[in-house]
Structure formats: C-alpha cells, structure tokens
Amino acid sequence: MAQVDIAGSIPAFRLARGRVATIAVNSFLFKQPVMVGDLVSFYADVARIGRTSITVNVEVYAERGVYHEVVKVTEATLTYVAVGPDRRPRPVTGETEA
C-alpha cells in the first residue's frame, strides 16, 4: 500500500509543483496477490484537479512466471492536497514552495 501511495504522489507533486499530503484513499482493490519474484510496475494518472486537491488513479501490474505473464494486481484512487511551507492547503496553481 505504501508503494501505491508513493506512485500516486509523484504526478500530484509534479502538478502541484511542490509538497503534497495524502488526504484520502478513495478506493483500494486487491485483484490478485503479488508473489515472491514478481516484477511489479506502477502506473499513475491524474483523474481530477480541484482547487487544492489532486485525485490520482494508480494501477499495479505484476509480471510473473517463465512466460512473463502480466496481470493487474491492484488498482486504487487516492487524493492529495497541495501544501505550502506552513503545511496548510494551498491552491494547486499557486506558487511553488521554497
């Protein structure tokens, strides 16, 4: 779960041009288990931009076995809020923090 949060925070951080904080895990679906030896890939896309918040969809795929089968193992939607140096919400289109 922590890796999904990190993956989702990257596009949110870039879009906010600064620090973001996770404020909600809107959904988290475990479709299949991740096995020892799986190569795991995370894909994150911005779903919604609010005044101070950014909602991101994250999909997780695992490549497994000798045939390199790729299966979707997890999908989640998380919401982040842009925060300023004072750790208070700031507009997404606002200035970057120093």
C-alpha positions as CSV (number, residue, x, y, z in Angstrom):
1,M,0.0,0.0,0.0
2,A,2.8,2.4,0.8
3,Q,4.3,1.9,-2.7
4,V,0.9,2.8,-4.3
5,D,0.8,6.0,-2.2
6,I,4.3,6.9,-3.4
7,A,3.4,6.2,-7.0
8,G,0.3,8.3,-6.8
9,S,2.2,11.2,-5.1
10,I,4.6,11.6,-8.0
11,P,2.2,13.1,-10.6
12,A,0.5,15.0,-7.8
13,F,3.8,16.5,-6.6
14,R,4.7,17.5,-10.2
15,L,1.3,19.0,-10.9
16,A,1.3,20.9,-7.6
17,R,4.9,22.0,-8.1
18,G,5.6,21.2,-4.5
19,R,4.8,19.3,-1.5
20,V,1.6,17.2,-1.3
21,A,-0.1,15.3,1.5
22,T,-2.3,12.2,1.2
23,I,-5.8,13.1,2.5
24,A,-7.8,10.2,1.3
25,V,-7.6,6.7,-0.1
26,N,-10.9,6.7,-2.0
27,S,-10.7,3.1,-3.2
28,F,-8.2,0.3,-3.0
29,L,-8.9,-3.0,-4.7
30,F,-6.6,-6.0,-4.4
31,K,-7.4,-8.1,-7.6
32,Q,-4.6,-10.7,-7.3
33,P,-1.7,-11.4,-4.9
34,V,1.8,-10.2,-5.6
35,M,4.1,-13.2,-5.5
36,V,7.7,-13.5,-4.5
37,G,9.7,-13.0,-7.7
38,D,7.1,-10.8,-9.4
39,L,8.3,-7.7,-11.3
40,V,5.9,-5.0,-10.2
41,S,5.1,-1.9,-12.2
42,F,3.0,1.1,-11.1
43,Y,1.1,3.4,-13.4
44,A,-0.4,6.7,-12.1
45,D,-2.7,9.1,-13.9
46,V,-4.3,12.3,-12.7
47,A,-8.1,11.8,-12.6
48,R,-9.2,15.2,-11.2
49,I,-7.8,18.5,-10.2
50,G,-9.5,20.6,-7.6
51,R,-8.6,24.0,-6.1
52,T,-6.2,22.5,-3.6
53,S,-6.5,18.8,-4.3
54,I,-5.5,16.3,-6.9
55,T,-7.1,12.8,-7.3
56,V,-4.9,10.1,-8.9
57,N,-5.7,6.7,-10.2
58,V,-3.0,4.1,-9.7
59,E,-2.8,0.7,-11.4
60,V,-0.3,-2.0,-10.4
61,Y,0.7,-4.9,-12.7
62,A,2.9,-7.9,-11.9
63,E,5.0,-9.7,-14.5
64,R,5.3,-13.3,-13.4
65,G,6.4,-16.8,-14.3
66,V,8.6,-18.2,-17.1
67,Y,6.1,-17.0,-19.7
68,H,6.3,-13.4,-18.3
69,E,2.5,-13.2,-17.9
70,V,1.4,-9.7,-16.9
71,V,-1.6,-9.4,-14.6
72,K,-3.3,-6.5,-12.9
73,V,-2.9,-7.0,-9.2
74,T,-4.1,-3.7,-7.6
75,E,-6.0,-0.6,-8.5
76,A,-6.5,2.4,-6.3
77,T,-7.7,6.0,-6.2
78,L,-6.0,8.5,-3.8
79,T,-6.5,12.2,-3.2
80,Y,-3.6,14.5,-2.3
81,V,-3.7,18.1,-1.2
82,A,-1.1,20.7,-2.1
83,V,0.5,22.2,1.0
84,G,2.7,25.2,1.5
85,P,5.7,25.8,3.8
86,D,3.2,26.2,6.7
87,R,1.8,22.8,5.9
88,R,-1.6,24.3,5.2
89,P,-3.5,23.7,1.9
90,R,-2.6,26.0,-1.0
91,P,-4.0,26.3,-4.5
92,V,-2.7,23.7,-6.9
93,T,-1.9,26.5,-9.4
94,G,-0.2,28.6,-6.7
95,E,3.5,29.3,-6.3
96,T,6.0,26.6,-5.5
97,E,7.3,26.4,-2.0
98,A,10.9,27.4,-1.4
